[in-house]
């Protein structure tokens, strides 16, 4: 993950990320957080209309979930604020189904939950 700074924003290049990855952003003050794919970041950098997830972040840490696999960027910007926040970003991979849990002996209590978890993992 690389960080680049301009006077008005910091960009974190997350690179290729899987759908369901949680992006956690820690801020030192209120700023805007914008999660964008590669094409929308280019539009943002050119000052054109763009789409993003996020917005004004008043609580830290803020968490956003990547909606589809691809190349992603996080921008922390001071639009509407006096100062650019100190920030830190990390990507938390989606939880993977632990197949070892499915092979554990099942009781009536955990059998239905394990089957539901397995069905969710297969449909993701």
N, C-alpha and C positions, 0 to 999 in steps of 0.2 A: 504494500500500500504506500503510495507516494503522496506527499503533501506539497502543494504550491500555494503561495500567498500573493495576493494583490492588495492594494490599499483598502479595497472594499469587501473582499471575501477571501476565504481559505477553501481550497479544493482538495479533497482527498480522493485519489484515484483508487477505487477498490478492486479494479481489474475484473476478471471473470468471477461471477458469483452465482450460486445456485438459488433457484426459487425457494423461498422460505427462510433464507439467511436473515438473521436479525442484525441490524446495524445500530450500534449503541453510540450515542454522541454525548460527550460530557462538555458542558459549557461553564464558563466563569461568570457570565451575565446573559441577559435575555438577548437573543439574536434569532435570525431565521435559519432553519435547517431545510435544505432541499436535496432530496434523493432523486437522481436523474439517471436515465440510461445515456449511453454514449451520444446518440444523435441529439437528444434534448440538451445535454451539456454544451455541445457545440453551438446550438442556437442561443443558449444563455450567454456564453462567452462572446458571441457576436452581437449581443444586445437585441436579439429578435425574440418573438413570442416562443415560449417553451412550456412544457408540462413537467410537473414534479409531484412527488409525495412529500408531505411535511408542511412547514410553515413556521409561524412564530412559536418559538420554544421558550416557555416560561419556567419549566421544571427541568432539572438535570438529574440524572441522565435521561435523555429522550431516546426512544426506541422506535425504529421503523422496520417493516418487513419487506424484503425484496419480493415483488410480485411475480417475476419471471426470470429465468436463467438468462444471463447476458453480462455485458460490461457495464459497470455502475460507478457513479461518482456521488459523493456527498459534498455539498457546498454549505459552508457556514457564512452567512453574509450579514452586514450591518444595515441593510436598507431599512430606513425608518428609525434607526438607532444611532447614537453618537459614537459608540466605540465598537470595534470588532472584538469579539470574545476570544479569550484563550480557549482552545478546544482540543479534544482528543476523540478519535474515532476508532472503533474496533468492529470487526465483522464476526458474528457468532454463527457457525454453520448450523443448518437445520438439524434437529434431533433425528438421529437415525434409529430405526427399530433395532433393538437388541435381540437377535435371534436366539441367544442363549436363554433369554427369559421365556421364550415359547417352548423350549425343551424341558423346562423345569416341571416337576410334578404339579399337576393341577388339582385344585380343590374346587368345590362348587363356587366358592367366593371369587376366585381369581380367573376361572375359566372364561366367563363371559367377557371380562375386561380384556384378557389377552386376545380373544377373537376379535373384539372391536378394534384394538390397537393394530392388529395384523391387517384388518380390512382397511383401516385408514392409511396405513403405510403403503399398501398395494395400490390404492386409488390416487395417491399423491404423485 
